[in-house]
């Protein structure tokens, strides 16, 4: 007989309310932003400063140094020379001598009025050299405005009238024979105020532009002498009469 395993007093039963595990869901497909690191950090949490590790440096070439070719002194350490205190004798410094006033150049008895209280004192100074340049205008140089007439300044003036001279134009002594007649006025052109008829002008003869150099005429050409593009009969020319005293050219023929 097979013994059953005891699982307790709990037995499967219908749930009293809805359980989310019994319903289908998309699963863990939503990615929550991380709270660590610097990239894609969640905006709801504070982000601490992040530091990165630098990669390994690039390897240099094998022959990047001259090697142990330098002879370093054995007393030279990384902190300097391994020596005791040493002193040197320097030359005397050259100082510039300046001439200063001595005690006899001062007059302390004249400084009483500057140190102690003294009554005010006045002196009569000589005439300045720029006195002639500082000349100012006198009372006669100014002119007060007049108080009579219509141009009074700062005062009310009464109305004034003037008597004008007699005009010769339009008077009883005006000579009417000197007036211009009808022929003295210029007649206005009718075409200015009315329709204007077409007008034509006769211009001078215009020579067409061209080359004015002399050109050869038909008689200057000889087409019968052309032998470059047309066939020509054979031409025979007479040679030069040789002298009897000229030695002929003899060539050895084997």
C-alpha positions in Angstrom: 0.0 0.0 0.0 1.4 3.4 -1.0 1.4 6.0 1.7 0.3 9.6 0.7 2.5 12.5 1.5 1.0 14.8 4.1 0.7 18.3 2.7 -1.0 20.0 5.6 -4.6 21.1 6.2 -4.6 23.4 3.1 -6.6 22.2 0.2 -7.2 23.9 -3.2 -10.3 26.2 -3.2 -11.8 29.0 -5.2 -10.2 32.4 -4.4 -12.3 35.0 -2.7 -11.1 37.9 -4.9 -9.3 38.4 -8.2 -5.6 37.5 -8.2 -3.4 39.3 -10.7 -1.3 36.2 -11.2 -4.3 34.4 -12.8 -4.6 37.1 -15.5 -2.4 37.2 -18.6 0.0 40.2 -18.7 2.8 41.3 -21.1 5.4 40.1 -18.7 8.6 41.9 -17.7 8.9 43.8 -20.9 9.0 47.3 -19.3 12.5 48.4 -18.3 12.7 50.6 -15.2 15.5 53.2 -15.4 18.4 52.2 -13.2 19.4 54.1 -10.1 23.1 53.4 -10.6 25.6 54.7 -13.1 25.5 57.8 -15.2 23.9 56.7 -18.5 20.0 56.4 -18.5 19.8 57.2 -14.8 16.2 57.5 -13.4 15.1 61.1 -13.2 13.2 60.5 -10.0 16.4 59.9 -7.9 19.4 62.0 -7.2 22.5 61.1 -9.3 25.8 61.0 -7.5 29.0 62.0 -9.3 30.3 59.1 -11.5 33.9 58.4 -12.3 35.2 56.3 -15.1 38.3 54.1 -15.3 40.7 55.0 -18.0 41.8 52.3 -20.3 45.3 51.1 -20.6 47.7 53.5 -22.4 48.7 52.8 -25.9 51.9 50.8 -26.1 54.8 52.9 -27.5 57.3 51.7 -30.0 60.0 49.4 -28.8 62.8 51.8 -29.7 61.4 54.9 -27.9 64.4 55.7 -25.8 68.1 55.9 -26.5 68.8 53.4 -23.7 71.4 53.6 -20.9 73.6 56.0 -22.7 73.7 58.7 -20.1 76.2 58.6 -17.3 74.5 60.1 -14.2 76.8 61.2 -11.4 76.5 58.9 -8.4 75.9 61.9 -6.1 72.9 63.1 -8.0 69.7 61.7 -6.5 66.1 62.2 -7.3 65.9 65.0 -4.7 69.0 66.8 -5.9 72.7 66.6 -5.2 74.0 64.7 -2.2 76.4 67.4 -1.0 77.1 69.3 2.3 76.5 73.0 2.7 78.9 75.0 0.5 79.5 78.7 0.5 80.9 81.0 -2.2 82.6 84.4 -2.0 80.8 87.0 -4.1 82.2 90.4 -5.2 81.1 93.6 -3.6 77.9 95.0 -4.9 78.1 98.2 -6.8 75.8 100.9 -5.3 74.9 104.1 -6.9 75.9 107.1 -4.8 73.3 109.9 -4.8 74.1 113.4 -3.6 71.7 114.4 -0.8 71.5 117.8 0.9 73.3 118.2 4.3 72.0 119.8 7.5 73.2 123.3 6.4 70.7 123.3 3.5 67.7 123.5 5.7 66.3 126.6 7.5 64.1 125.5 10.3 63.6 129.1 11.6 61.5 129.8 8.5 59.0 127.1 9.3 57.5 128.9 12.3 54.5 130.1 10.4 53.8 126.6 9.1 54.2 124.9 12.5 52.7 127.4 14.9 49.6 129.7 14.6 50.4 133.0 13.0 48.4 136.0 12.0 47.4 136.4 8.3 50.0 138.3 6.3 49.6 139.8 2.9 52.2 140.8 0.4 52.1 143.1 -2.6 53.0 141.0 -5.6 54.6 142.4 -8.8 52.6 142.8 -11.9 52.1 139.6 -13.8 53.6 139.1 -17.2 50.2 138.2 -18.7 48.6 141.4 -17.6 48.5 142.8 -21.2 47.0 139.6 -22.5 44.2 139.8 -19.9 42.7 143.0 -21.3 38.9 143.2 -20.9 36.5 145.6 -22.6 35.6 148.9 -20.8 32.2 150.4 -20.2 32.2 152.2 -23.5 32.5 148.9 -25.4 28.9 148.0 -24.5 25.8 149.6 -26.3 22.5 149.6 -24.5 19.5 148.9 -26.7 17.3 151.9 -27.7 14.0 152.7 -25.9 12.4 154.5 -28.9 10.8 152.8 -31.9 9.3 149.4 -32.5 12.5 147.5 -31.7 12.7 148.2 -28.0 14.2 145.4 -26.0 12.4 144.5 -22.7 9.8 147.3 -23.1 6.4 147.7 -24.6 6.4 149.9 -27.7 3.5 151.8 -29.3 2.5 151.2 -32.8 4.5 153.2 -35.3 3.8 154.2 -38.8 6.0 155.2 -41.7 5.4 157.4 -44.8 6.3 155.5 -47.9 7.5 157.3 -51.0 5.4 157.7 -54.2 5.6 154.8 -56.6 6.2 155.6 -60.3 4.4 152.4 -61.4 0.6 153.1 -61.8 0.9 156.7 -61.0 -0.5 159.6 -62.9 3.0 160.3 -64.4 3.3 156.7 -65.7 4.0 156.7 -69.5 1.6 154.1 -70.9 3.4 154.1 -74.3 6.2 152.1 -72.8 4.0 149.1 -72.2 4.7 146.0 -74.4 2.5 145.4 -77.4 1.0 142.2 -78.7 4.2 141.3 -80.7 6.2 141.4 -77.5 4.7 138.1 -76.2 5.9 134.8 -77.4 3.3 132.7 -79.1 2.8 129.3 -77.4 3.3 126.3 -79.6 0.0 124.6 -80.4 1.5 121.2 -80.2 2.2 121.7 -76.5 -1.4 121.7 -75.5 -2.9 119.7 -78.4 -2.1 116.5 -80.2 1.2 116.6 -81.9 1.6 115.4 -85.5 4.3 113.0 -86.5 7.6 114.7 -87.5 10.3 113.4 -89.7 13.8 114.5 -90.2 16.3 113.8 -93.0 19.5 112.6 -91.6 22.8 112.5 -93.3 24.0 109.5 -95.2 25.5 106.9 -92.9 28.4 104.9 -94.3 28.4 101.3 -93.2 31.4 100.4 -91.1 34.1 98.5 -92.9 37.8 98.1 -93.7 39.1 101.1 -95.7 42.4 99.5 -96.7 43.2 98.9 -100.4 42.2 95.5 -101.7 43.5 93.8 -104.9 41.2 93.8 -107.9 40.4 91.0 -110.4 43.4 91.9 -112.6 45.8 91.4 -109.7 45.2 87.6 -109.7 46.6 85.0 -112.2 44.5 81.9 -112.0 46.3 80.3 -115.0 49.5 80.1 -112.9 48.0 77.9 -110.2 49.6 74.5 -110.2 49.1 73.4 -106.6 45.4 72.3 -107.0 45.3 71.8 -110.8 47.3 69.5 -113.1 50.1 71.3 -115.1 52.1 70.3 -118.2 55.7 69.3 -117.7 58.0 72.3 -117.7 61.5 72.2 -119.3 64.2 74.7 -118.3 67.5 75.4 -119.9 70.7 74.8 -117.9 73.7 77.0 -117.6 76.5 76.8 -120.3 79.6 75.3 -118.6 83.0 76.6 -119.3 85.5 74.5 -121.2 88.2 75.3 -118.7 86.2 73.8 -115.8 87.5 70.4 -114.6 84.7 67.8 -114.7 84.0 65.8 -111.5 85.6 62.3 -111.8 84.3 59.7 -109.5 86.1 56.3 -109.3 83.7 53.5 -110.1 84.8 50.0 -109.3 
